Amino acid sequence: MSDLRVAGSAQRLRITVLGPLRAWRGDEPLDLGPVRQQAFLAGLVLRPDVTVSQQELLDGVWGAEPPGTGLKVVPGYIYRLRKCLGTGDGRPVIGGDRSGYRFLSRGIWVDAAKLEEFSREAREARRAGDLPASVEACSRALALFEGEPLAGLPGPFAEGERRRLSERRIALSQQKLECQLQLDRHVEAVGELSALTAAHPHNETLAGLLMRGLYASGRRADALAVFTELRRRLVEDLGVEPGDESRRLQEAVLRGDDNALGVTPRPSKPAAPQPAPRDELPADVGELVGRDGELAQLTAPVGPGAVSVAAVDGVAGSGKTALAVTAARVLREQCPDGCLFVDLHGHSESREALTPQRALRRLLRAVGVDDSNIPDDLDELSAYWRSATASLRLLLVLDDATRADQVRPLLPAGAGSRVLVTSRRRLAGLDAEPRISLGPLDLDAAEGLLTRVVGGSRPDGAHAEVRQLAQLCGRLPLALRIAGARLQSRPMWTFADFAARLSDDADRIGELAVEDRSVEAAFRLSYRQLPVAEQRAFRALGLSPTSDVDVLAAAAMLACPAREAERTLERLVDANLVQQPATGRYRLHDLVAVYARRLAAERPAEVAAARTGLFRLYAAAGRRASDWGASSYPTGPAPDEAPFGGLEEAVAWLDAAGDFTDVVSYAAATGHDDDACWIAESVVDHLVRRGRFHECRAMLEIALPCLGGTSDQRMIPALRFCMGFAYGMQGHFERGRSWLEDALHSSRQVGDRREEARALGGMGVVWAVSGEHARAQEALTEAMAMAGEAENNWLVERASSSLGYLEHVQGRHEEALQRFGEFRVLGEKIGSPGMAGRTLCFTGSIQLSLGKFADAAVSLREAVAMAEQTADIVLIAASLTRLGTAEQELGNIDTAIGLHRRALTVVNEETAALVEPEIRNRLGATYLAAGRADEAREQFESALGVPRGRGAFPHGGGADAERARALEGLELVRRQRL
């Protein structure tokens, strides 16, 4: 903070407004409260010792839209300001009476008051002819500014003062620069004027001063170019021509009229022989492979007259320097004044990062400027650099930058210059176009690079083995070059030999090292520059069982709020340690993930906590998305532990969560037997509804061996029931029956009535669809009673719906409809769209069979809406196609065809045998009713071509019945054609 070391008491109050509004009591910063409260303080401080009415204060903060309480808010804000500011010399800082409030400025340091004092000194010194003193006073005044005055404060008063103080700042700069020009300090003035005219491109006064400074420095052409640029800006942006004074200056420059310009030009010196332009590009960056598209972007033509800045970022070892240097070699002919290369050492174990000051001195020397007499001030050095390069067309490569503010002072000023910047971080604060982020090479390019580095021919240089090694190197250029170098130095090694050495995670990173080049060292340098929280998140991401994670998964592993996890992940993306393959999804590059796991292994307690948090999220999400209800999960994570607003959010999260065989395998492999079992049970209903039967059974097969290590004995019958449920729902009733019998036996062994009821209900469903109606009715009735005792609504409804199916088969339609109606109401009451959707579909199906087409259409339309909430593929498809038949019978043929076709788009490969024959038969019947015999025949033949399953969706005809319907349909087509 500038000029705040003031004499007086250590407890003296200091207030600044020439930047963010801040206050200190001695060295202790004060909390000035919310921005509106700060705006009230600004309204008083900037009118010192003047009484300001409450209405003026209110209008100054709220303007034309005051708060509903009006003036009543003002005393409250003043009270809080008095409290936080304390007292000065025993008296309040803010005084008041009936007419308003006033800021008592005596004994208080305010930067705005100092600004007036220094400005007055500057004016008086200039009037007295003491130009150096005027420059010094202006500099002291300008040093008080710390950004935009009253930054962030609302209200018309703050906005007006912001404009006034900003104009004062420009006026002080102009006064200072005019004095410097009169003192023949041209180079010093030109550097600052170049920056000011860029910031204020329509200010003719500043442009005129720059023209005078450039002319006095012997740069007549550059002075004329300033006028040309000024005119272009004014005409294009504002539609006006430059004023008379600007034109007078242009004409004076053209005539070389020193008196009219009011400057004393520097005496000309004999021209010194010019050294040849420097070319500092390194020669040892290696051949560029697989980056043709990126190279074309970097070397594309740019508009004339501007300095072009391009940025290349990417993970360590992705070939950023090779790309930038190759592009520079293509571009250097376009930059005749030199090609400069500066390694900023942003990530180096042996060198500290190069400061902008050191980089500027090196660059100044490179263009022939003696820097020995230039002070080590960044602004001063940057001004000299801009001045030195204003007439040059340079190519500048800035390699391995860490921050945008390390780069910005190094940008040259010469029109047509090009700058290429590389960094491991995404330099969002740097204006760059294009901005390229490098990832791994594609597999063909990676294979080509590895083959070229190794060279020669090897007996096992087979295509497949080279590609395998390239994959194990993560297709990262650094790793590929190291692997190639190691193979070069070991002629007896084959590609397969080295691939075997990299196959184990524990050894892979260590093997990818040669002399001073190492993949681990490259990653370590990036990791060490992370804050502690980001290091922890990086380690946690290496523990994910899936290739990518979302914010909720990261939050679960880190035990932190989702918003905090997202901010951390985004910072890791900016550091190029984490990739973002899609919005909201995050993943580690293969080799980076190996490194993250190595780091995590050093902290076993942290690993255990992260894994447990993630596994519990999966289990809780599955239970939240399940239609089975909380009572089906009396042990393990509670569904309400999941951070989801409802069933649909949980379903969407699970759909994006990856393959659950990977998740359960990981839990089992890491010794989390309870979690493996809980996750497997929890997601079964979701996987079945989504038609992912194969994945579901494969996951359960992985979980079943964990039963020997689980502490939850309920899992023994529960996982067996789940396997039977998965088989049965796909129509494999015999296999399902075997698992359900096993579940029933084991539930009785462990004495678990809930699981016994589930297994018995499952057996009843199998017997019902297999035609063993008496056994089914007995088992389902008993299961219903047991489920009622356990308050398991899902099982009660499932058992009751199967009983309703039996009543329908037996011709007791009204009893079945009454039963379904009761459970539809229950489903709506308890918020179970699955229960409501099933019973509505069953109701509509019976109404359809009874010829009540209008009623059926209403029921089935509601069933579709409910089924879509639960993402139940088979229920959606069955409801849609039966609704199509109802619409056909009501005479809405086109609507019916659209519904049947929509049903076909829902079905996947694993659910085709269950519902596709029914859909195609119903669509064929609709085409037949419309007189479109050829299309009808196509659908009936397609129904016969569907691989036959053992079952079908309830209230459908079954596989044999659907085959018969297809044959009957073909016969009807034949007759229609006769």
Buried (B, 14 or more C-beta within 10 A) or exposed (E): EBBEEEEEEEEBBBBBBBBBBBBBBEEEEBEBBEBBBBBBBBBBBBBBEEBBBBEBBBBBBBEEEBEEEEEEBBEEBBEBBBEBBEEBEEEEBBBBEEEBBBBBBEEBBBBBBBBEEBBEBBBEBBEEEBBEBBBBBBBBBBBBBBEBBBBEBBBBBBBEBBEEBBEBBBEBBBBBBBBBBBBBBBBBBBBBBBBBBEEBBEBBBBBBBBBBBBBBBBBBEBBBBBBEBBBEBBEEEEEEEBEEEBBBBBEBBEEEBEEEBBBEBEEEEEEEEEEEBBEBBEEEBBEBBBBEEBBEBBBEEBEEEEBBBBBBBBBBBBBBBBBBBBBBBEBBEBBEBBBBBBBBBBBEEEEEBBBBBBBBBBBBEBBEBEBEEBEEEBEBBBBBBBBBBBBBBBBBBBBBBBBBEBBBBBBBBBBBBBBBBBBBBBBEEBEBEBBBBBBBBEEEBBBBBBBBBBEEEBEEBEEEBBBBBBBBBBBBBBBBBBBBBBBBEEEEBBBBBBBBBBEEBEEBBEBBBBEEBBBBBBBBBBBEBBEEBBBBBBBBBBBBBBBBBBBBBBBBBBEBEBEBBBBBBBBBBBBBBBBBEEEEBBBBBBBBBBBBBBBBBEEEEBBEBBBBBBBBBBBBBBBBBBBBBBBBBBBBBBBEBBBBEEBBBBBEBBEBBBBBBBBBBBBBEBEBBBBBBBBBBBBBBBBBBBBBBBBBBBBBBBBBEBBEEBEBBBBBBBBBBBBBBBBBBBBBBEBBBBBBBBBBEBBBEEEBEBBBBBBBBBBBBBBBBBEBBEBBBBBBBBBBEBBBEBEBBBBBBBBBBBBBBBBBEEEBBEBBBEBBBBBBEBBBEEEBBBBBBBBBBBBBBBBBEBEBBEBBBBBBBBBBBBBBBBBBBBBBBBBBBBBBBBBBBBEBBEBBBBBBBBBBEBBBEBBBBBBBBBBBBBBBBBBBBBEBBEBBBBBBBBBBEBEEBBBBBBBBBBBEBBBEBBEEBBEBBEEEEE
